[in-house]
Amino acid sequence: MMLKDREASGLLEYQNSAGELADFHAFTTGLELANVSPKTAQTLARHSDISLTMNIYSHINPEEQAKAINALPGLPTKKDDAA
């Protein structure tokens, strides 16, 4: 796409003609939540440094943190040790 065509289309504008806002933090966070690899997210976001992608533009909410913790296997209990 030529620059003049991109500018005319409104592609990558912060707010489009429908009033929708671009939120690039949400974009990279969405990729993370979709289990897209960090390198793929970095490439799609056009970041030169993975730190920028992972430390600035990716955010995990408390619900996602709880989901990750709940996915861990349980710790052995004394009952399990007796078996």
Gaussian input, Z-matrix of N, CA and C with variables (Angstrom, degrees):
# hf/3-21g

backbone

0 1
 N
 C     1     B1
 C     2     B2     1     A1
 N     3     B3     2     A2     1     D1
 C     4     B4     3     A3     2     D2
 C     5     B5     4     A4     3     D3
 N     6     B6     5     A5     4     D4
 C     7     B7     6     A6     5     D5
 C     8     B8     7     A7     6     D6
 N     9     B9     8     A8     7     D7
 C    10    B10     9     A9     8     D8
 C    11    B11    10    A10     9     D9
 N    12    B12    11    A11    10    D10
 C    13    B13    12    A12    11    D11
 C    14    B14    13    A13    12    D12
 N    15    B15    14    A14    13    D13
 C    16    B16    15    A15    14    D14
 C    17    B17    16    A16    15    D15
 N    18    B18    17    A17    16    D16
 C    19    B19    18    A18    17    D17
 C    20    B20    19    A19    18    D18
 N    21    B21    20    A20    19    D19
 C    22    B22    21    A21    20    D20
 C    23    B23    22    A22    21    D21
 N    24    B24    23    A23    22    D22
 C    25    B25    24    A24    23    D23
 C    26    B26    25    A25    24    D24
 N    27    B27    26    A26    25    D25
 C    28    B28    27    A27    26    D26
 C    29    B29    28    A28    27    D27
 N    30    B30    29    A29    28    D28
 C    31    B31    30    A30    29    D29
 C    32    B32    31    A31    30    D30
 N    33    B33    32    A32    31    D31
 C    34    B34    33    A33    32    D32
 C    35    B35    34    A34    33    D33
 N    36    B36    35    A35    34    D34
 C    37    B37    36    A36    35    D35
 C    38    B38    37    A37    36    D36
 N    39    B39    38    A38    37    D37
 C    40    B40    39    A39    38    D38
 C    41    B41    40    A40    39    D39
 N    42    B42    41    A41    40    D40
 C    43    B43    42    A42    41    D41
 C    44    B44    43    A43    42    D42
 N    45    B45    44    A44    43    D43
 C    46    B46    45    A45    44    D44
 C    47    B47    46    A46    45    D45
 N    48    B48    47    A47    46    D46
 C    49    B49    48    A48    47    D47
 C    50    B50    49    A49    48    D48
 N    51    B51    50    A50    49    D49
 C    52    B52    51    A51    50    D50
 C    53    B53    52    A52    51    D51
 N    54    B54    53    A53    52    D52
 C    55    B55    54    A54    53    D53
 C    56    B56    55    A55    54    D54
 N    57    B57    56    A56    55    D55
 C    58    B58    57    A57    56    D56
 C    59    B59    58    A58    57    D57
 N    60    B60    59    A59    58    D58
 C    61    B61    60    A60    59    D59
 C    62    B62    61    A61    60    D60
 N    63    B63    62    A62    61    D61
 C    64    B64    63    A63    62    D62
 C    65    B65    64    A64    63    D63
 N    66    B66    65    A65    64    D64
 C    67    B67    66    A66    65    D65
 C    68    B68    67    A67    66    D66
 N    69    B69    68    A68    67    D67
 C    70    B70    69    A69    68    D68
 C    71    B71    70    A70    69    D69
 N    72    B72    71    A71    70    D70
 C    73    B73    72    A72    71    D71
 C    74    B74    73    A73    72    D72
 N    75    B75    74    A74    73    D73
 C    76    B76    75    A75    74    D74
 C    77    B77    76    A76    75    D75
 N    78    B78    77    A77    76    D76
 C    79    B79    78    A78    77    D77
 C    80    B80    79    A79    78    D78
 N    81    B81    80    A80    79    D79
 C    82    B82    81    A81    80    D80
 C    83    B83    82    A82    81    D81
 N    84    B84    83    A83    82    D82
 C    85    B85    84    A84    83    D83
 C    86    B86    85    A85    84    D84
 N    87    B87    86    A86    85    D85
 C    88    B88    87    A87    86    D86
 C    89    B89    88    A88    87    D87
 N    90    B90    89    A89    88    D88
 C    91    B91    90    A90    89    D89
 C    92    B92    91    A91    90    D90
 N    93    B93    92    A92    91    D91
 C    94    B94    93    A93    92    D92
 C    95    B95    94    A94    93    D93
 N    96    B96    95    A95    94    D94
 C    97    B97    96    A96    95    D95
 C    98    B98    97    A97    96    D96
 N    99    B99    98    A98    97    D97
 C   100   B100    99    A99    98    D98
 C   101   B101   100   A100    99    D99
 N   102   B102   101   A101   100   D100
 C   103   B103   102   A102   101   D101
 C   104   B104   103   A103   102   D102
 N   105   B105   104   A104   103   D103
 C   106   B106   105   A105   104   D104
 C   107   B107   106   A106   105   D105
 N   108   B108   107   A107   106   D106
 C   109   B109   108   A108   107   D107
 C   110   B110   109   A109   108   D108
 N   111   B111   110   A110   109   D109
 C   112   B112   111   A111   110   D110
 C   113   B113   112   A112   111   D111
 N   114   B114   113   A113   112   D112
 C   115   B115   114   A114   113   D113
 C   116   B116   115   A115   114   D114
 N   117   B117   116   A116   115   D115
 C   118   B118   117   A117   116   D116
 C   119   B119   118   A118   117   D117
 N   120   B120   119   A119   118   D118
 C   121   B121   120   A120   119   D119
 C   122   B122   121   A121   120   D120
 N   123   B123   122   A122   121   D121
 C   124   B124   123   A123   122   D122
 C   125   B125   124   A124   123   D123
 N   126   B126   125   A125   124   D124
 C   127   B127   126   A126   125   D125
 C   128   B128   127   A127   126   D126
 N   129   B129   128   A128   127   D127
 C   130   B130   129   A129   128   D128
 C   131   B131   130   A130   129   D129
 N   132   B132   131   A131   130   D130
 C   133   B133   132   A132   131   D131
 C   134   B134   133   A133   132   D132
 N   135   B135   134   A134   133   D133
 C   136   B136   135   A135   134   D134
 C   137   B137   136   A136   135   D135
 N   138   B138   137   A137   136   D136
 C   139   B139   138   A138   137   D137
 C   140   B140   139   A139   138   D138
 N   141   B141   140   A140   139   D139
 C   142   B142   141   A141   140   D140
 C   143   B143   142   A142   141   D141
 N   144   B144   143   A143   142   D142
 C   145   B145   144   A144   143   D143
 C   146   B146   145   A145   144   D144
 N   147   B147   146   A146   145   D145
 C   148   B148   147   A147   146   D146
 C   149   B149   148   A148   147   D147
 N   150   B150   149   A149   148   D148
 C   151   B151   150   A150   149   D149
 C   152   B152   151   A151   150   D150
 N   153   B153   152   A152   151   D151
 C   154   B154   153   A153   152   D152
 C   155   B155   154   A154   153   D153
 N   156   B156   155   A155   154   D154
 C   157   B157   156   A156   155   D155
 C   158   B158   157   A157   156   D156
 N   159   B159   158   A158   157   D157
 C   160   B160   159   A159   158   D158
 C   161   B161   160   A160   159   D159
 N   162   B162   161   A161   160   D160
 C   163   B163   162   A162   161   D161
 C   164   B164   163   A163   162   D162
 N   165   B165   164   A164   163   D163
 C   166   B166   165   A165   164   D164
 C   167   B167   166   A166   165   D165
 N   168   B168   167   A167   166   D166
 C   169   B169   168   A168   167   D167
 C   170   B170   169   A169   168   D168
 N   171   B171   170   A170   169   D169
 C   172   B172   171   A171   170   D170
 C   173   B173   172   A172   171   D171
 N   174   B174   173   A173   172   D172
 C   175   B175   174   A174   173   D173
 C   176   B176   175   A175   174   D174
 N   177   B177   176   A176   175   D175
 C   178   B178   177   A177   176   D176
 C   179   B179   178   A178   177   D177
 N   180   B180   179   A179   178   D178
 C   181   B181   180   A180   179   D179
 C   182   B182   181   A181   180   D180
 N   183   B183   182   A182   181   D181
 C   184   B184   183   A183   182   D182
 C   185   B185   184   A184   183   D183
 N   186   B186   185   A185   184   D184
 C   187   B187   186   A186   185   D185
 C   188   B188   187   A187   186   D186
 N   189   B189   188   A188   187   D187
 C   190   B190   189   A189   188   D188
 C   191   B191   190   A190   189   D189
 N   192   B192   191   A191   190   D190
 C   193   B193   192   A192   191   D191
 C   194   B194   193   A193   192   D192
 N   195   B195   194   A194   193   D193
 C   196   B196   195   A195   194   D194
 C   197   B197   196   A196   195   D195
 N   198   B198   197   A197   196   D196
 C   199   B199   198   A198   197   D197
 C   200   B200   199   A199   198   D198
 N   201   B201   200   A200   199   D199
 C   202   B202   201   A201   200   D200
 C   203   B203   202   A202   201   D201
 N   204   B204   203   A203   202   D202
 C   205   B205   204   A204   203   D203
 C   206   B206   205   A205   204   D204
 N   207   B207   206   A206   205   D205
 C   208   B208   207   A207   206   D206
 C   209   B209   208   A208   207   D207
 N   210   B210   209   A209   208   D208
 C   211   B211   210   A210   209   D209
 C   212   B212   211   A211   210   D210
 N   213   B213   212   A212   211   D211
 C   214   B214   213   A213   212   D212
 C   215   B215   214   A214   213   D213
 N   216   B216   215   A215   214   D214
 C   217   B217   216   A216   215   D215
 C   218   B218   217   A217   216   D216
 N   219   B219   218   A218   217   D217
 C   220   B220   219   A219   218   D218
 C   221   B221   220   A220   219   D219
 N   222   B222   221   A221   220   D220
 C   223   B223   222   A222   221   D221
 C   224   B224   223   A223   222   D222
 N   225   B225   224   A224   223   D223
 C   226   B226   225   A225   224   D224
 C   227   B227   226   A226   225   D225
 N   228   B228   227   A227   226   D226
 C   229   B229   228   A228   227   D227
 C   230   B230   229   A229   228   D228
 N   231   B231   230   A230   229   D229
 C   232   B232   231   A231   230   D230
 C   233   B233   232   A232   231   D231
 N   234   B234   233   A233   232   D232
 C   235   B235   234   A234   233   D233
 C   236   B236   235   A235   234   D234
 N   237   B237   236   A236   235   D235
 C   238   B238   237   A237   236   D236
 C   239   B239   238   A238   237   D237
 N   240   B240   239   A239   238   D238
 C   241   B241   240   A240   239   D239
 C   242   B242   241   A241   240   D240
 N   243   B243   242   A242   241   D241
 C   244   B244   243   A243   242   D242
 C   245   B245   244   A244   243   D243
 N   246   B246   245   A245   244   D244
 C   247   B247   246   A246   245   D245
 C   248   B248   247   A247   246   D246

   B1=1.4468
   B2=1.5308
   B3=1.2806
   B4=1.4622
   B5=1.5310
   B6=1.3230
   B7=1.4572
   B8=1.5245
   B9=1.3116
   B10=1.4770
   B11=1.5259
   B12=1.3462
   B13=1.4669
   B14=1.5275
   B15=1.3548
   B16=1.4583
   B17=1.5179
   B18=1.3345
   B19=1.4603
   B20=1.5202
   B21=1.3171
   B22=1.4645
   B23=1.5265
   B24=1.3395
   B25=1.4601
   B26=1.5213
   B27=1.3230
   B28=1.4589
   B29=1.5130
   B30=1.3249
   B31=1.4527
   B32=1.5220
   B33=1.2970
   B34=1.4620
   B35=1.5274
   B36=1.3164
   B37=1.4621
   B38=1.5199
   B39=1.3225
   B40=1.4581
   B41=1.5233
   B42=1.3440
   B43=1.4568
   B44=1.5177
   B45=1.3418
   B46=1.4584
   B47=1.5298
   B48=1.3097
   B49=1.4624
   B50=1.5268
   B51=1.3321
   B52=1.4586
   B53=1.5287
   B54=1.3402
   B55=1.4527
   B56=1.5160
   B57=1.3354
   B58=1.4586
   B59=1.5213
   B60=1.3452
   B61=1.4551
   B62=1.5178
   B63=1.3087
   B64=1.4660
   B65=1.5173
   B66=1.2989
   B67=1.4614
   B68=1.5193
   B69=1.3329
   B70=1.4448
   B71=1.5220
   B72=1.3297
   B73=1.4603
   B74=1.5304
   B75=1.3262
   B76=1.4630
   B77=1.5203
   B78=1.3124
   B79=1.4653
   B80=1.5210
   B81=1.3155
   B82=1.4627
   B83=1.5223
   B84=1.3199
   B85=1.4598
   B86=1.5213
   B87=1.3138
   B88=1.4648
   B89=1.5172
   B90=1.3099
   B91=1.4608
   B92=1.5226
   B93=1.3244
   B94=1.4676
   B95=1.5255
   B96=1.3252
   B97=1.4593
   B98=1.5291
   B99=1.3303
   B100=1.4727
   B101=1.5293
   B102=1.3281
   B103=1.4697
   B104=1.5258
   B105=1.3175
   B106=1.4660
   B107=1.5245
   B108=1.3048
   B109=1.4626
   B110=1.5277
   B111=1.3272
   B112=1.4648
   B113=1.5298
   B114=1.3215
   B115=1.4693
   B116=1.5268
   B117=1.3392
   B118=1.4671
   B119=1.5236
   B120=1.3344
   B121=1.4667
   B122=1.5210
   B123=1.3217
   B124=1.4669
   B125=1.5223
   B126=1.3254
   B127=1.4650
   B128=1.5282
   B129=1.3327
   B130=1.4675
   B131=1.5266
   B132=1.3304
   B133=1.4662
   B134=1.5258
   B135=1.3201
   B136=1.4567
   B137=1.5271
   B138=1.3373
   B139=1.4632
   B140=1.5177
   B141=1.3124
   B142=1.4586
   B143=1.5230
   B144=1.3258
   B145=1.4563
   B146=1.5296
   B147=1.3199
   B148=1.4659
   B149=1.5245
   B150=1.3263
   B151=1.4752
   B152=1.5186
   B153=1.2959
   B154=1.4641
   B155=1.5206
   B156=1.3215
   B157=1.4616
   B158=1.5211
   B159=1.3207
   B160=1.4549
   B161=1.5249
   B162=1.3289
   B163=1.4660
   B164=1.5190
   B165=1.3138
   B166=1.4565
   B167=1.5312
   B168=1.3149
   B169=1.4660
   B170=1.5157
   B171=1.3125
   B172=1.4628
   B173=1.5211
   B174=1.3093
   B175=1.4575
   B176=1.5198
   B177=1.3081
   B178=1.4510
   B179=1.5236
   B180=1.3209
   B181=1.4623
   B182=1.5325
   B183=1.3291
   B184=1.4674
   B185=1.5334
   B186=1.3310
   B187=1.4598
   B188=1.5249
   B189=1.3315
   B190=1.4650
   B191=1.5205
   B192=1.3260
   B193=1.4577
   B194=1.5297
   B195=1.3302
   B196=1.4662
   B197=1.5240
   B198=1.3163
   B199=1.4663
   B200=1.5310
   B201=1.3187
   B202=1.4642
   B203=1.5280
   B204=1.3177
   B205=1.4723
   B206=1.5227
   B207=1.3287
   B208=1.4639
   B209=1.5272
   B210=1.3136
   B211=1.4673
   B212=1.5260
   B213=1.3332
   B214=1.4610
   B215=1.5243
   B216=1.3345
   B217=1.4671
   B218=1.5241
   B219=1.3114
   B220=1.4585
   B221=1.5191
   B222=1.3094
   B223=1.4615
   B224=1.5180
   B225=1.3198
   B226=1.4686
   B227=1.5232
   B228=1.2922
   B229=1.4643
   B230=1.5296
   B231=1.3312
   B232=1.4698
   B233=1.5200
   B234=1.3353
   B235=1.4668
   B236=1.5214
   B237=1.3454
   B238=1.4564
   B239=1.5255
   B240=1.3517
   B241=1.4664
   B242=1.5255
   B243=1.3266
   B244=1.4584
   B245=1.5312
   B246=1.2980
   B247=1.4718
   B248=1.4900
   A1=108.06
   A2=115.35
   A3=121.34
   A4=109.16
   A5=116.58
   A6=121.71
   A7=111.55
   A8=117.27
   A9=119.07
   A10=111.50
   A11=116.39
   A12=120.11
   A13=110.43
   A14=116.42
   A15=120.17
   A16=110.88
   A17=116.38
   A18=120.42
   A19=111.08
   A20=117.36
   A21=121.36
   A22=111.44
   A23=117.39
   A24=120.96
   A25=112.51
   A26=117.57
   A27=120.98
   A28=112.98
   A29=117.26
   A30=121.58
   A31=109.84
   A32=116.03
   A33=125.10
   A34=114.29
   A35=117.27
   A36=119.15
   A37=108.20
   A38=117.25
   A39=120.86
   A40=110.70
   A41=117.18
   A42=121.09
   A43=108.28
   A44=116.35
   A45=119.29
   A46=111.03
   A47=116.62
   A48=121.22
   A49=112.47
   A50=117.97
   A51=122.20
   A52=111.69
   A53=116.69
   A54=120.87
   A55=113.98
   A56=117.08
   A57=120.54
   A58=109.47
   A59=115.74
   A60=121.26
   A61=110.83
   A62=115.93
   A63=120.95
   A64=107.89
   A65=116.11
   A66=120.74
   A67=107.06
   A68=116.00
   A69=119.67
   A70=111.95
   A71=118.13
   A72=119.58
   A73=108.35
   A74=116.69
   A75=120.48
   A76=110.75
   A77=117.87
   A78=121.56
   A79=110.73
   A80=117.52
   A81=119.60
   A82=111.11
   A83=118.02
   A84=120.29
   A85=109.83
   A86=117.02
   A87=121.09
   A88=111.92
   A89=116.58
   A90=119.71
   A91=110.44
   A92=116.61
   A93=121.37
   A94=110.39
   A95=117.03
   A96=121.39
   A97=111.86
   A98=116.53
   A99=121.45
   A100=111.62
   A101=116.28
   A102=122.40
   A103=113.22
   A104=116.00
   A105=120.99
   A106=106.95
   A107=117.44
   A108=119.93
   A109=110.51
   A110=117.35
   A111=120.30
   A112=112.70
   A113=117.95
   A114=120.34
   A115=110.54
   A116=116.73
   A117=119.58
   A118=110.20
   A119=117.06
   A120=120.66
   A121=110.66
   A122=116.73
   A123=121.03
   A124=110.14
   A125=116.18
   A126=120.65
   A127=110.85
   A128=117.21
   A129=120.52
   A130=111.92
   A131=116.39
   A132=120.44
   A133=112.08
   A134=116.17
   A135=123.12
   A136=112.63
   A137=114.99
   A138=120.44
   A139=109.36
   A140=116.49
   A141=120.70
   A142=111.98
   A143=117.33
   A144=121.80
   A145=109.46
   A146=117.41
   A147=121.72
   A148=111.41
   A149=117.89
   A150=121.02
   A151=110.96
   A152=116.81
   A153=120.87
   A154=109.99
   A155=116.28
   A156=121.06
   A157=111.15
   A158=116.49
   A159=120.79
   A160=114.03
   A161=117.95
   A162=120.25
   A163=114.72
   A164=117.77
   A165=120.32
   A166=111.65
   A167=117.01
   A168=120.82
   A169=114.82
   A170=119.78
   A171=121.55
   A172=109.33
   A173=115.33
   A174=121.15
   A175=108.64
   A176=116.44
   A177=121.18
   A178=107.60
   A179=115.53
   A180=120.38
   A181=110.57
   A182=117.51
   A183=120.89
   A184=113.26
   A185=117.74
   A186=120.47
   A187=110.65
   A188=116.97
   A189=120.55
   A190=110.78
   A191=117.18
   A192=120.28
   A193=110.10
   A194=117.07
   A195=121.05
   A196=110.62
   A197=117.33
   A198=121.76
   A199=110.21
   A200=116.67
   A201=120.84
   A202=111.19
   A203=116.45
   A204=120.18
   A205=110.16
   A206=117.14
   A207=120.81
   A208=112.32
   A209=117.63
   A210=121.24
   A211=112.19
   A212=117.19
   A213=120.59
   A214=110.10
   A215=117.56
   A216=118.78
   A217=109.59
   A218=115.87
   A219=120.36
   A220=111.16
   A221=115.95
   A222=121.48
   A223=108.60
   A224=117.68
   A225=119.07
   A226=110.67
   A227=115.60
   A228=120.47
   A229=108.34
   A230=116.06
   A231=120.09
   A232=110.61
   A233=116.39
   A234=120.91
   A235=109.45
   A236=118.40
   A237=122.15
   A238=111.24
   A239=117.94
   A240=122.17
   A241=111.95
   A242=117.18
   A243=121.71
   A244=111.21
   A245=117.96
   A246=121.36
   A247=113.82
   D1=131.25
   D2=179.00
   D3=-74.77
   D4=153.48
   D5=-178.31
   D6=-55.00
   D7=-44.74
   D8=-178.15
   D9=-64.76
   D10=-33.70
   D11=177.70
   D12=-69.72
   D13=-41.85
   D14=178.79
   D15=-62.65
   D16=-44.42
   D17=179.40
   D18=-62.53
   D19=-39.71
   D20=179.51
   D21=-68.59
   D22=-31.40
   D23=-177.35
   D24=-78.34
   D25=-21.63
   D26=-175.77
   D27=82.80
   D28=5.86
   D29=179.03
   D30=-57.68
   D31=132.42
   D32=178.60
   D33=68.70
   D34=15.94
   D35=172.16
   D36=-76.04
   D37=151.19
   D38=179.78
   D39=-64.32
   D40=-39.73
   D41=178.09
   D42=-132.95
   D43=127.36
   D44=-178.51
   D45=-89.38
   D46=-178.84
   D47=-175.84
   D48=-66.10
   D49=-20.14
   D50=177.71
   D51=-86.50
   D52=-1.02
   D53=-179.93
   D54=85.23
   D55=6.17
   D56=178.74
   D57=-77.38
   D58=137.94
   D59=-178.52
   D60=-100.36
   D61=141.62
   D62=174.72
   D63=-86.35
   D64=130.70
   D65=177.50
   D66=-127.22
   D67=97.63
   D68=-175.03
   D69=-72.85
   D70=-20.71
   D71=172.44
   D72=-65.88
   D73=-42.95
   D74=178.63
   D75=-65.18
   D76=-34.75
   D77=179.23
   D78=-60.44
   D79=-52.65
   D80=-177.46
   D81=-71.87
   D82=-33.59
   D83=174.81
   D84=-64.56
   D85=-40.74
   D86=176.92
   D87=-60.95
   D88=-39.76
   D89=176.49
   D90=-62.80
   D91=-42.17
   D92=178.01
   D93=-60.62
   D94=-45.93
   D95=-179.16
   D96=-66.71
   D97=-24.44
   D98=177.97
   D99=-86.62
   D100=7.51
   D101=179.84
   D102=62.85
   D103=30.92
   D104=173.43
   D105=-75.13
   D106=139.10
   D107=-178.41
   D108=-62.47
   D109=148.03
   D110=178.76
   D111=-54.93
   D112=-40.20
   D113=-178.90
   D114=-65.17
   D115=-39.40
   D116=177.52
   D117=-65.21
   D118=-42.63
   D119=177.77
   D120=-61.11
   D121=-42.55
   D122=178.35
   D123=-59.49
   D124=-44.79
   D125=-178.72
   D126=-65.83
   D127=-45.71
   D128=-179.51
   D129=-64.19
   D130=-34.89
   D131=178.90
   D132=-81.21
   D133=-7.47
   D134=-179.11
   D135=59.93
   D136=40.10
   D137=176.87
   D138=-91.05
   D139=140.55
   D140=178.97
   D141=-82.35
   D142=-16.29
   D143=-174.65
   D144=-133.65
   D145=128.08
   D146=-179.68
   D147=-61.17
   D148=-27.63
   D149=177.47
   D150=-60.82
   D151=-39.73
   D152=178.65
   D153=-61.74
   D154=-45.32
   D155=-179.65
   D156=-63.42
   D157=-49.97
   D158=-172.06
   D159=-81.51
   D160=-34.36
   D161=-173.19
   D162=-98.86
   D163=-19.54
   D164=-178.35
   D165=-111.63
   D166=-45.84
   D167=-171.21
   D168=-98.51
   D169=-7.96
   D170=178.50
   D171=-109.38
   D172=130.94
   D173=-179.57
   D174=-133.43
   D175=134.54
   D176=176.63
   D177=-114.48
   D178=127.18
   D179=-176.44
   D180=-82.47
   D181=168.12
   D182=-178.10
   D183=-58.21
   D184=-34.35
   D185=179.04
   D186=-63.41
   D187=-40.55
   D188=178.26
   D189=-68.03
   D190=-36.87
   D191=177.17
   D192=-64.00
   D193=-43.71
   D194=178.80
   D195=-63.95
   D196=-40.08
   D197=178.61
   D198=-60.69
   D199=-42.52
   D200=179.41
   D201=-64.78
   D202=-42.74
   D203=179.47
   D204=-65.67
   D205=-41.34
   D206=179.92
   D207=-67.40
   D208=-20.42
   D209=179.27
   D210=-79.93
   D211=-12.76
   D212=179.26
   D213=-67.97
   D214=146.02
   D215=175.32
   D216=-66.06
   D217=151.25
   D218=-179.86
   D219=-68.51
   D220=154.96
   D221=175.63
   D222=-76.93
   D223=147.01
   D224=177.37
   D225=-64.18
   D226=145.16
   D227=177.92
   D228=-107.05
   D229=170.69
   D230=178.00
   D231=-59.34
   D232=-35.88
   D233=178.27
   D234=-61.14
   D235=-41.04
   D236=178.88
   D237=-66.09
   D238=-33.76
   D239=-179.34
   D240=-68.62
   D241=-29.39
   D242=-176.71
   D243=-73.51
   D244=-20.70
   D245=-175.65
   D246=-71.96

